[in-house]
Amino acid sequence: RAVAPVAARRVSVTARLSSERDAHVASAAAHAGAATDAPEKCFVTTPIYYVNDRPHIGHVYTSTVADVYARFQRSRGKDVFFLTGTDEHGLKVEQSAEKKGVEPQSLADENSAYFRDVMERMNISFDGFIRTTDAAHVNQVKKFVELLKEKDAVYLGQFEGWYDEGQEEYYTETKAKELDYKSPISGKDMVRSSEENYYFKLSAFQEQLEKLHEENPNFLTPAARRNEMMERLKGGLNDVPISRTNFTWGVGMPGDEKHVIYVWIDALLNYITALGLAEADGEGTPGEGDAAMRRAAGELKQYWPASVQVMAKEISWFHAVIWPALLMALDMPLPERVHAHGFWIRDGKKMSKSLGNFVDLEAIERYVTHYGLDGFRYFLLVEGPIAGQDANFASARVQEVYGTDLVNTLGNSLSRTTAMVNKYYEGGAVPSEISETNGGERVVFPGYDWPALTKETADEVARCVENMELPRAAAAAVALVVKVDLFITETEPFRMAKDEAKKEELAAVLYQCLETLRIACVLLEPFLPNKMAEVGESMDLGEGTFDERVRWGGLKPGSAVKKMAVFPRVEALDEQGLPVVA
């Protein structure tokens, strides 16, 4: 996993990602900007991923969910900044580096490059990639902690209690006893801890945090997470340590360098350090890449507050309680929404390497090779734990979803419709739904008010994506394709083609099928970006914002469509993502 080859691959991958999305993004932004001086800003984040871990299905899923939201908002003409990155400080990184006989920075460099490479290979369209070892981040963390000290939100104290080494989280005796002195995430024994720490006065924000969650039901979603958080808040808040003294790999405490800033405080602040919110305009710490240059120039500050911050449920406490309290102490706006999805499980059990049921990067790559990146991505999005419940990963279900929604429904409908157009119209010229014998009116068919049906579906998809109901959004778009198949079955265009008197009806049927499929493909672009780009090479999917592109009539009669074969049929894989042996 040498860094140099990864960096080399990054150049080509980044160029490909940019070319895939920039045409529609530029078109949407131009159309949105025509109505206002500046498009609405939208800031989307994933958590930063710990470099002591290896990328797995959880990292890929969280990033893919955030990616769909970011792509959708870009399609609406919004000015999106999508942030991801790596969390590189802490005791575990220091210990791992020591075991390998390398410096912590060297280990962080290698693993951060690996995470970034994985995000790019998974087609995650991030705009900024932050590292907590970046000088700009370190400098700003010190400034923010210094500000917390100035505001009397931090004090020096003595911690006596229990420590979850895996989550790097502290527990009081009472709370640890409730948990039987075991980590609620890993199940491993907690460690008794006694040390001098700087504390953040979290307890001072009890009332404000309770009010935040009571009065803003959409601040933390899904509802199950909010209910859990409100119940935990009822137990009262304790002040939390924000420094450690038993390791050195981290950001030094301002004014007391024997203390290292607690990794969670360091990590949470990345969302605002990435935007340069502790830097003077035009005087930011230099960095590499477009995002770093924009930050240093003071161009990213207007993206705060975040529109949505996506993560898995095990870190919802940090993001829905400690994070807003820190922002309150700093007198800064809170994010609009925190979305904490569930876990992927297998056979009802939590995934773990010891059980052998873990979906690691190697398994993911086997599924991607077999089903295509978009095929596997689609499965994650429609079957994943986006809401309150965990989601079961099963190879048979990957095959079923791919075969049903993509091969037999979307792929088949595109194939049969474009084949008929190319068979009945020279050069695949798109026919017209307008009747020349009936005063230039649309030819309509009972039960199929396509302009109304497509508008209802587009509205539903937009609502669902905004609400992070991604499976419902995809299902609505696919249901529109199912209607097209039913329409073909009922109208029988292949029979119309044999009757000269039904020439106008044939043209209308095929136009309406193509136009509905065009709109369905626009709706599915955030879910299937590569495949919909492929469709766009064979049929014009339109330009402008999302709202403009899903408006009926975008496909122009006389334009050409090519025959399509978008989703190939494949055999099922076993639970390890390997070919099934007979």
Secondary structure as the mmCIF struct_conf table of DSSP 4:
data_model
#
loop_
_struct_conf.conf_type_id
_struct_conf.id
_struct_conf.beg_label_comp_id
_struct_conf.beg_label_asym_id
_struct_conf.beg_label_seq_id
_struct_conf.end_label_comp_id
_struct_conf.end_label_asym_id
_struct_conf.end_label_seq_id
HELX_RH_AL_P HELX_RH_AL_P1 VAL A 3 ALA A 35
BEND BEND1 THR A 36 ALA A 38
HELX_LH_PP_P HELX_LH_PP_P1 PRO A 39 GLU A 40
STRN STRN1 LYS A 41 THR A 45
HELX_LH_PP_P HELX_LH_PP_P2 THR A 46 ILE A 48
STRN STRN2 TYR A 49 TYR A 50
TURN_TY1_P TURN_TY1_P1 VAL A 51 ASN A 52
BEND BEND2 ASP A 53 ASP A 53
STRN STRN3 HIS A 56 HIS A 56
HELX_RH_AL_P HELX_RH_AL_P2 ILE A 57 SER A 75
TURN_TY1_P TURN_TY1_P2 ARG A 76 GLY A 77
STRN STRN4 ASP A 79 ASP A 87
BEND BEND3 GLY A 90 GLY A 90
HELX_RH_AL_P HELX_RH_AL_P3 LEU A 91 LYS A 100
TURN_TY1_P TURN_TY1_P3 GLY A 101 GLY A 101
BEND BEND4 VAL A 102 VAL A 102
HELX_RH_AL_P HELX_RH_AL_P4 PRO A 104 ARG A 121
TURN_TY1_P TURN_TY1_P4 MET A 122 ASN A 123
BEND BEND5 ASP A 127 ASP A 127
STRN STRN5 GLY A 128 ARG A 131
TURN_TY1_P TURN_TY1_P5 THR A 132 THR A 133
BEND BEND6 ASP A 134 ASP A 134
HELX_RH_AL_P HELX_RH_AL_P5 ALA A 135 GLU A 150
TURN_TY1_P TURN_TY1_P6 LYS A 151 ASP A 152
STRN STRN6 VAL A 154 ASP A 164
TURN_TY1_P TURN_TY1_P7 GLU A 165 GLU A 168
STRN STRN7 GLU A 169 TYR A 171
HELX_RH_AL_P HELX_RH_AL_P6 GLU A 173 GLU A 178
TURN_TY1_P TURN_TY1_P8 LEU A 179 TYR A 181
STRN STRN8 LYS A 182 LYS A 182
TURN_TY1_P TURN_TY1_P9 PRO A 184 SER A 186
HELX_LH_PP_P HELX_LH_PP_P3 LYS A 188 LYS A 188
STRN STRN9 ASP A 189 ASP A 189
HELX_LH_PP_P HELX_LH_PP_P4 MET A 190 MET A 190
STRN STRN10 VAL A 191 PHE A 200
HELX_RH_3T_P HELX_RH_3T_P1 LEU A 202 PHE A 205
HELX_RH_AL_P HELX_RH_AL_P7 GLN A 206 GLU A 215
TURN_TY1_P TURN_TY1_P10 PRO A 217 PHE A 219
STRN STRN11 LEU A 220 THR A 221
BEND BEND7 PRO A 222 PRO A 222
HELX_RH_AL_P HELX_RH_AL_P8 ALA A 223 LYS A 234
TURN_TY1_P TURN_TY1_P11 GLY A 235 GLY A 235
STRN STRN12 VAL A 240 PRO A 241
STRN STRN13 SER A 243 ARG A 244
BEND BEND8 THR A 245 ASN A 246
BEND BEND9 TRP A 249 GLY A 250
HELX_LH_PP_P HELX_LH_PP_P5 VAL A 251 VAL A 251
STRN STRN14 GLY A 252 MET A 253
TURN_TY1_P TURN_TY1_P12 PRO A 254 GLY A 255
STRN STRN15 ASP A 256 ILE A 261
HELX_RH_AL_P HELX_RH_AL_P9 VAL A 263 LEU A 268
TURN_TY1_P TURN_TY1_P13 LEU A 269 LEU A 269
HELX_RH_AL_P HELX_RH_AL_P10 ASN A 270 THR A 273
TURN_TY1_P TURN_TY1_P14 ALA A 274 ALA A 278
BEND BEND10 GLU A 279 GLU A 279
TURN_TY1_P TURN_TY1_P15 ASP A 281 GLY A 282
HELX_LH_PP_P HELX_LH_PP_P6 GLY A 284 PRO A 286
BEND BEND11 GLU A 288 GLY A 289
HELX_RH_AL_P HELX_RH_AL_P11 ASP A 290 ALA A 296
TURN_TY1_P TURN_TY1_P16 ALA A 297 GLY A 298
BEND BEND12 LEU A 300 LEU A 300
HELX_RH_3T_P HELX_RH_3T_P2 LYS A 301 TYR A 303
HELX_LH_PP_P HELX_LH_PP_P7 TRP A 304 TRP A 304
BEND BEND13 PRO A 305 PRO A 305
HELX_LH_PP_P HELX_LH_PP_P8 ALA A 306 ALA A 306
BEND BEND14 SER A 307 SER A 307
STRN STRN16 VAL A 308 ALA A 312
HELX_RH_3T_P HELX_RH_3T_P3 LYS A 313 ILE A 315
HELX_RH_AL_P HELX_RH_AL_P12 SER A 316 TRP A 317
HELX_RH_PI_P HELX_RH_PI_P1 PHE A 318 ILE A 322
HELX_RH_AL_P HELX_RH_AL_P13 TRP A 323 ALA A 329
TURN_TY1_P TURN_TY1_P17 LEU A 330 ASP A 331
HELX_LH_PP_P HELX_LH_PP_P9 PRO A 333 PRO A 335
BEND BEND15 GLU A 336 GLU A 336
STRN STRN17 VAL A 338 HIS A 341
STRN STRN18 TRP A 344 ARG A 346
TURN_TY1_P TURN_TY1_P18 ASP A 347 GLY A 348
STRN STRN19 LYS A 349 LYS A 350
TURN_TY1_P TURN_TY1_P19 LYS A 353 GLY A 356
STRN STRN20 ASP A 360 ASP A 360
HELX_RH_AL_P HELX_RH_AL_P14 LEU A 361 TYR A 371
HELX_RH_AL_P HELX_RH_AL_P15 LEU A 373 GLU A 383
BEND BEND16 GLY A 384 GLY A 384
BEND BEND17 ALA A 387 GLN A 389
STRN STRN21 ALA A 391 ASN A 392
HELX_RH_AL_P HELX_RH_AL_P16 SER A 395 VAL A 401
HELX_RH_PI_P HELX_RH_PI_P2 TYR A 402 GLY A 411
HELX_RH_AL_P HELX_RH_AL_P17 ASN A 412 TYR A 424
BEND BEND18 TYR A 425 TYR A 425
HELX_RH_3T_P HELX_RH_3T_P4 GLU A 426 GLY A 428
STRN STRN22 ALA A 429 ALA A 429
STRN STRN23 ILE A 434 ILE A 434
TURN_TY1_P TURN_TY1_P20 GLU A 436 GLY A 440
HELX_LH_PP_P HELX_LH_PP_P10 GLU A 441 GLU A 441
STRN STRN24 ARG A 442 ARG A 442
HELX_LH_PP_P HELX_LH_PP_P11 VAL A 443 VAL A 443
STRN STRN25 PHE A 445 PHE A 445
TURN_TY1_P TURN_TY1_P21 PRO A 446 GLY A 447
STRN STRN26 TYR A 448 TYR A 448
HELX_RH_AL_P HELX_RH_AL_P18 TRP A 450 GLU A 466
TURN_TY1_P TURN_TY1_P22 ASN A 467 MET A 468
HELX_RH_AL_P HELX_RH_AL_P19 LEU A 470 THR A 491
HELX_RH_AL_P HELX_RH_AL_P20 PRO A 493 MET A 496
TURN_TY1_P TURN_TY1_P23 ALA A 497 LYS A 498
HELX_RH_3T_P HELX_RH_3T_P5 GLU A 500 LYS A 502
HELX_RH_AL_P HELX_RH_AL_P21 LYS A 503 LEU A 524
TURN_TY1_P TURN_TY1_P24 GLU A 525 PHE A 527
BEND BEND19 LEU A 528 LEU A 528
HELX_RH_AL_P HELX_RH_AL_P22 PRO A 529 GLY A 536
TURN_TY1_P TURN_TY1_P25 GLU A 537 SER A 538
BEND BEND20 MET A 539 MET A 539
BEND BEND21 GLY A 544 GLY A 544
HELX_RH_AL_P HELX_RH_AL_P23 PHE A 546 ARG A 549
TURN_TY1_P TURN_TY1_P26 VAL A 550 VAL A 550
BEND BEND22 ARG A 551 ARG A 551
TURN_TY1_P TURN_TY1_P27 TRP A 552 GLY A 553
BEND BEND23 LEU A 555 LEU A 555
HELX_LH_PP_P HELX_LH_PP_P12 LYS A 556 LYS A 556
TURN_TY1_P TURN_TY1_P28 PRO A 557 GLY A 558
STRN STRN27 ALA A 560 ALA A 560
BEND BEND24 PHE A 567 PHE A 567
STRN STRN28 LEU A 573 LEU A 573
TURN_TY1_P TURN_TY1_P29 GLU A 575 GLN A 576
BEND BEND25 GLY A 577 GLY A 577
STRN STRN29 PRO A 579 PRO A 579
HELX_LH_PP_P HELX_LH_PP_P13 VAL A 580 VAL A 581
#
